[in-house]
């Protein structure tokens, strides 16, 4: 469980750090949003979508519609990090439950 928490925090910190480097363009937003949507689709295929990921995607879209591309890219990167964390969780728990099984 600590590994999962560490992974999530690291991913979120990386997303925040990379978004603060330069002003974002429309192409940056489109690329970040597409990556986030792809990761979220993969999480959905594993039946492990997180509501926080969905909220971050909505925030990214709203920020882009308002013309705040820096905030839009940051939210999209956060959504991607959250989706990847949910993918990691789904994959790690595929086998972890066996350790709790009563034999």
WOZIQUI-V13849 format. One record per residue. N is the residue number from 0. NEAR is the number of other ideal C-beta (glycine too) atoms within 10 Angstrom. Layout:
BEGIN
[[N | NEAR] [N | NEAR]]
END
This chain:
BEGIN
[[0 | 8] [1 | 6] [2 | 9] [3 | 14] [4 | 10] [5 | 10] [6 | 16] [7 | 17] [8 | 12] [9 | 12] [10 | 19] [11 | 15] [12 | 11] [13 | 12] [14 | 24] [15 | 13] [16 | 10] [17 | 13] [18 | 20] [19 | 9] [20 | 7] [21 | 10] [22 | 8] [23 | 22] [24 | 12] [25 | 12] [26 | 9] [27 | 18] [28 | 23] [29 | 15] [30 | 14] [31 | 26] [32 | 21] [33 | 12] [34 | 16] [35 | 25] [36 | 16] [37 | 12] [38 | 20] [39 | 23] [40 | 11] [41 | 16] [42 | 22] [43 | 14] [44 | 11] [45 | 14] [46 | 7] [47 | 18] [48 | 18] [49 | 16] [50 | 8] [51 | 14] [52 | 24] [53 | 14] [54 | 14] [55 | 24] [56 | 21] [57 | 12] [58 | 17] [59 | 26] [60 | 16] [61 | 13] [62 | 20] [63 | 21] [64 | 9] [65 | 10] [66 | 9] [67 | 15] [68 | 20] [69 | 16] [70 | 18] [71 | 26] [72 | 27] [73 | 23] [74 | 27] [75 | 30] [76 | 26] [77 | 24] [78 | 29] [79 | 25] [80 | 24] [81 | 27] [82 | 29] [83 | 21] [84 | 24] [85 | 22] [86 | 18] [87 | 17] [88 | 19] [89 | 16] [90 | 12] [91 | 13] [92 | 12] [93 | 10] [94 | 8] [95 | 12] [96 | 8] [97 | 8] [98 | 6] [99 | 6] [100 | 6] [101 | 3] [102 | 3]]
END
